[in-house]
Amino acid sequence: MGRVLVVEDEFLVALELSRIVERAGYSVVGPAESVDATRKVLAQQKVDLALLDINLRGELVFPIAEYLEAIGLPYIFVTGNSPSSLPAEYRHRPLVQKPYNSELLLALIEEQLAPSEVTTAPN
């Protein structure tokens, strides 16, 4: 299965998120508690998907989201914020609100990690 980076500044929430992910058979990387810590983890470890809390002790996670977009790494926002609070450029990204619905979260992880279907034009 995949390696999932948990970016969350609240210890108990990060623990809960990690347990949900691990029980589903994924490996957890992190948790990272800040933008800087997340950058370091991404530079040092292979990650297949990231779960991003939007507000990390007052620091917004959007620089990480921008970087992940640039390298083509899927991510899911996991936050107490509503989808309408996201900047317009991120509203297309999946979002799971706290408290987490683990079934929805795992379905989104699976969807994001599924290989994209390649269609070819007939010869």
The 8 nearest C-alpha neighbors of each residue, nearest first, counted from 0:
[[1, 25, 24, 2, 26, 23, 112, 47],
 [2, 0, 25, 47, 3, 26, 112, 48],
 [1, 3, 26, 46, 47, 27, 25, 28],
 [2, 4, 48, 27, 49, 28, 47, 46],
 [5, 3, 28, 49, 29, 27, 50, 48],
 [4, 6, 30, 50, 29, 49, 7, 28],
 [7, 5, 31, 51, 30, 50, 32, 52],
 [8, 6, 32, 52, 13, 9, 5, 31],
 [7, 9, 32, 55, 10, 56, 33, 6],
 [8, 10, 12, 11, 7, 13, 32, 55],
 [11, 9, 13, 12, 14, 8, 7, 30],
 [12, 10, 14, 13, 9, 15, 16, 8],
 [11, 13, 15, 14, 9, 10, 16, 7],
 [14, 12, 10, 16, 11, 15, 7, 17],
 [13, 15, 11, 17, 12, 16, 10, 18],
 [16, 14, 12, 18, 17, 13, 11, 19],
 [15, 17, 13, 19, 14, 18, 12, 20],
 [16, 18, 14, 20, 15, 19, 13, 21],
 [17, 19, 21, 15, 20, 16, 22, 14],
 [20, 18, 16, 22, 17, 21, 15, 23],
 [19, 21, 17, 23, 18, 22, 25, 16],
 [22, 20, 25, 18, 24, 23, 19, 26],
 [23, 21, 24, 19, 20, 18, 25, 17],
 [22, 24, 21, 20, 25, 19, 105, 18],
 [25, 23, 21, 22, 0, 26, 20, 1],
 [26, 24, 21, 1, 0, 20, 23, 2],
 [27, 25, 2, 21, 3, 1, 28, 24],
 [28, 26, 3, 2, 4, 17, 29, 25],
 [27, 29, 4, 3, 30, 5, 2, 26],
 [30, 28, 31, 5, 4, 27, 6, 40],
 [29, 31, 5, 6, 28, 7, 32, 13],
 [30, 32, 6, 29, 37, 36, 33, 7],
 [31, 33, 8, 7, 6, 36, 30, 55],
 [34, 32, 36, 35, 55, 31, 37, 8],
 [33, 35, 37, 36, 60, 38, 63, 32],
 [36, 34, 38, 37, 33, 39, 32, 31],
 [37, 35, 39, 33, 38, 31, 34, 40],
 [38, 36, 34, 40, 31, 39, 35, 33],
 [37, 39, 35, 41, 36, 40, 42, 34],
 [38, 40, 42, 36, 37, 41, 43, 35],
 [39, 41, 37, 43, 42, 38, 44, 36],
 [40, 42, 38, 39, 43, 44, 37, 45],
 [43, 41, 39, 40, 44, 38, 45, 37],
 [44, 42, 40, 41, 39, 45, 38, 46],
 [45, 43, 41, 40, 42, 46, 28, 39],
 [44, 46, 47, 41, 43, 2, 42, 40],
 [45, 47, 2, 48, 3, 44, 4, 41],
 [48, 46, 2, 1, 3, 72, 45, 49],
 [49, 47, 3, 73, 74, 46, 72, 4],
 [50, 48, 4, 74, 3, 5, 51, 75],
 [49, 51, 75, 5, 74, 76, 6, 4],
 [52, 50, 76, 6, 77, 53, 75, 49],
 [51, 53, 77, 78, 7, 54, 76, 6],
 [54, 52, 60, 59, 78, 51, 55, 76],
 [55, 53, 59, 57, 58, 52, 56, 60],
 [54, 56, 58, 8, 57, 33, 59, 53],
 [57, 55, 58, 54, 8, 33, 59, 32],
 [56, 58, 55, 54, 59, 53, 60, 33],
 [57, 59, 55, 56, 54, 60, 33, 34],
 [60, 58, 54, 53, 61, 55, 57, 62],
 [59, 61, 53, 63, 62, 34, 54, 58],
 [60, 62, 64, 63, 59, 65, 53, 66],
 [63, 61, 65, 64, 60, 66, 34, 59],
 [64, 62, 66, 61, 65, 60, 67, 34],
 [65, 63, 61, 67, 66, 62, 68, 60],
 [64, 66, 62, 68, 63, 67, 61, 69],
 [65, 67, 63, 69, 68, 64, 62, 70],
 [68, 66, 72, 64, 70, 69, 65, 71],
 [67, 69, 71, 65, 66, 70, 64, 72],
 [70, 68, 66, 67, 71, 65, 72, 64],
 [71, 69, 67, 68, 72, 66, 65, 73],
 [70, 72, 68, 69, 67, 73, 66, 74],
 [73, 71, 67, 70, 48, 68, 74, 47],
 [74, 72, 48, 111, 71, 49, 67, 75],
 [73, 75, 49, 48, 50, 72, 76, 51],
 [74, 76, 50, 93, 94, 51, 77, 49],
 [75, 77, 94, 51, 50, 52, 78, 95],
 [78, 76, 95, 52, 51, 96, 94, 50],
 [79, 77, 96, 52, 80, 97, 53, 76],
 [78, 80, 97, 96, 81, 77, 98, 52],
 [81, 79, 78, 84, 82, 96, 53, 85],
 [80, 82, 83, 84, 79, 96, 85, 78],
 [81, 83, 84, 85, 80, 90, 94, 96],
 [82, 84, 81, 85, 90, 86, 80, 87],
 [85, 83, 82, 81, 80, 86, 90, 87],
 [86, 84, 83, 82, 90, 89, 87, 81],
 [85, 87, 88, 89, 84, 90, 83, 61],
 [86, 88, 90, 89, 85, 91, 83, 84],
 [87, 89, 86, 90, 91, 85, 92, 65],
 [90, 88, 91, 87, 92, 86, 85, 64],
 [89, 91, 87, 92, 85, 88, 86, 82],
 [92, 90, 89, 93, 88, 87, 94, 82],
 [91, 93, 90, 89, 94, 75, 76, 74],
 [94, 92, 75, 76, 91, 95, 107, 74],
 [93, 95, 76, 75, 77, 92, 96, 82],
 [96, 94, 77, 76, 104, 78, 99, 97],
 [95, 97, 78, 79, 77, 99, 98, 94],
 [98, 96, 99, 79, 78, 95, 77, 100],
 [97, 99, 96, 100, 79, 78, 95, 101],
 [100, 98, 97, 101, 96, 95, 104, 77],
 [99, 101, 103, 102, 104, 98, 95, 97],
 [100, 102, 104, 103, 99, 105, 19, 106],
 [103, 101, 105, 104, 100, 106, 107, 99],
 [104, 102, 106, 100, 101, 105, 107, 95],
 [103, 105, 101, 107, 102, 106, 100, 108],
 [104, 106, 108, 102, 107, 103, 101, 109],
 [107, 105, 103, 109, 108, 104, 110, 102],
 [108, 106, 110, 104, 105, 109, 111, 103],
 [109, 107, 105, 111, 110, 106, 112, 104],
 [108, 110, 106, 112, 107, 111, 113, 105],
 [109, 111, 107, 113, 108, 112, 106, 105],
 [110, 112, 108, 109, 113, 107, 73, 74],
 [111, 113, 109, 110, 108, 114, 48, 47],
 [114, 112, 110, 111, 109, 115, 108, 116],
 [115, 113, 112, 116, 111, 110, 117, 109],
 [114, 116, 113, 117, 112, 111, 110, 118],
 [117, 115, 114, 118, 113, 119, 110, 112],
 [116, 118, 115, 119, 114, 120, 113, 121],
 [119, 117, 116, 120, 121, 115, 122, 114],
 [120, 118, 121, 117, 122, 116, 115, 114],
 [119, 121, 122, 118, 117, 116, 115, 114],
 [122, 120, 119, 118, 117, 116, 115, 114],
 [121, 120, 119, 118, 117, 116, 115, 114]]
